[in-house]
Amino acid sequence: SSNHELLHSRAAEWRSDLDRAVPLGTSIQDAKAWGERKGISLQYLETKHQLYAIAERVPETGLNKLVCSEWAVVLKISFSGGGVSESNEVSTIGTCL
């Protein structure tokens, strides 16, 4: 088997934490401060008005290891022109061939 269950549970946990700690209307500074408390470095993508970070890496342990070595839980917080958050997104990406 692979680590997909672990990956999905970790992504769900990050989503829950993000939605609770960075509700819509949060400032960029407060969102970055939350990231620092969680030990993640949220980078501000000026052109997209987004904070972006890889929150956690989950190694692939199953048969997929030949194709994908690990998976990452990615956080994106989008901001309005006024500098307050308007959406949170949690996704997963693989480091694959």
C-alpha positions as CSV (number, residue, x, y, z in Angstrom):
1,S,0.0,0.0,0.0
2,S,1.0,3.6,-0.3
3,N,0.8,6.6,2.0
4,H,-2.3,8.0,0.4
5,E,-4.4,7.6,3.5
6,L,-1.8,9.4,5.6
7,L,-1.4,12.1,2.9
8,H,-5.1,12.7,2.8
9,S,-5.5,12.8,6.6
10,R,-2.6,15.3,6.8
11,A,-4.1,17.5,4.1
12,A,-7.4,17.4,5.9
13,E,-5.7,18.3,9.2
14,W,-3.9,21.3,7.5
15,R,-7.2,22.4,5.9
16,S,-9.0,22.4,9.3
17,D,-6.2,24.2,11.0
18,L,-5.9,26.8,8.2
19,D,-9.6,27.5,8.1
20,R,-9.8,27.9,11.9
21,A,-6.6,30.0,12.3
22,V,-6.8,32.0,9.0
23,P,-10.5,32.8,8.5
24,L,-11.6,34.8,5.5
25,G,-10.7,38.5,6.1
26,T,-7.4,37.8,7.8
27,S,-4.5,40.2,7.0
28,I,-1.4,39.1,5.2
29,Q,0.7,39.8,8.3
30,D,-1.6,37.7,10.6
31,A,-1.5,34.8,8.1
32,K,2.3,35.0,7.9
33,A,2.5,35.0,11.7
34,W,0.3,31.9,11.8
35,G,2.7,30.2,9.4
36,E,5.7,31.1,11.5
37,R,4.0,29.7,14.6
38,K,3.4,26.4,12.6
39,G,7.0,26.4,11.5
40,I,6.2,27.0,7.8
41,S,7.5,29.8,5.6
42,L,4.6,31.3,3.7
43,Q,6.0,33.1,0.6
44,Y,4.0,36.0,-0.8
45,L,3.5,35.8,-4.6
46,E,3.0,39.4,-5.5
47,T,1.6,38.8,-9.0
48,K,-1.1,36.3,-7.7
49,H,-1.8,38.1,-4.4
50,Q,-1.2,34.7,-2.6
51,L,0.7,33.3,0.3
52,Y,2.1,29.9,-0.7
53,A,3.9,27.2,1.2
54,I,4.7,23.5,1.3
55,A,3.4,22.7,4.8
56,E,4.5,19.1,5.0
57,R,6.2,16.4,3.0
58,V,5.0,12.8,3.1
59,P,7.3,10.1,1.7
60,E,5.9,7.5,-0.7
61,T,6.3,4.0,0.7
62,G,4.2,1.9,-1.7
63,L,4.7,0.6,-5.2
64,N,4.3,4.2,-6.5
65,K,7.8,4.8,-5.0
66,L,9.3,3.9,-8.4
67,V,7.4,6.8,-9.9
68,C,6.8,9.3,-7.0
69,S,9.3,9.7,-4.2
70,E,7.2,11.9,-2.0
71,W,4.1,14.0,-1.7
72,A,3.7,17.6,-0.5
73,V,0.8,19.3,1.2
74,V,0.6,22.7,-0.3
75,L,-1.2,25.7,1.3
76,K,-2.4,28.7,-0.7
77,I,-4.1,31.8,0.8
78,S,-5.5,34.3,-1.7
79,F,-5.9,37.9,-0.9
80,S,-8.0,40.7,-2.2
81,G,-6.6,44.0,-3.5
82,G,-7.3,45.3,0.0
83,G,-4.9,42.8,1.6
84,V,-7.4,40.6,3.4
85,S,-7.7,36.8,2.7
86,E,-10.6,35.8,0.4
87,S,-9.9,32.0,0.0
88,N,-7.8,29.2,1.5
89,E,-6.7,26.2,-0.5
90,V,-5.0,23.0,0.5
91,S,-3.7,20.6,-2.2
92,T,-1.3,17.8,-2.7
93,I,1.4,17.4,-5.3
94,G,3.8,14.6,-6.0
95,T,7.5,14.6,-6.7
96,C,7.3,12.2,-9.6
97,L,9.2,11.2,-12.7
